[in-house]
């Protein structure tokens, strides 16, 4: 069964340690405090960061399995 993107994000959040959670919070705060930008560029940047985080999470899981 294919996992939904929402489920993948929730699972990756569950596996984060305190330092990783703090980094995510700092990133979100930084994005929210930036001057208003258009929605499409904000969404594009957010999706890029989410994909990057999910790829890093997958590669670290593959390393732990090996």
Secondary structure, DSSP 8 states (H G I E B T S, - for coil): ----HHHHHHHHHHT--HHHHHHHHHHHHHHHTS----HHHHHHHHHHHHHHHHHHHHHHHHHHH-
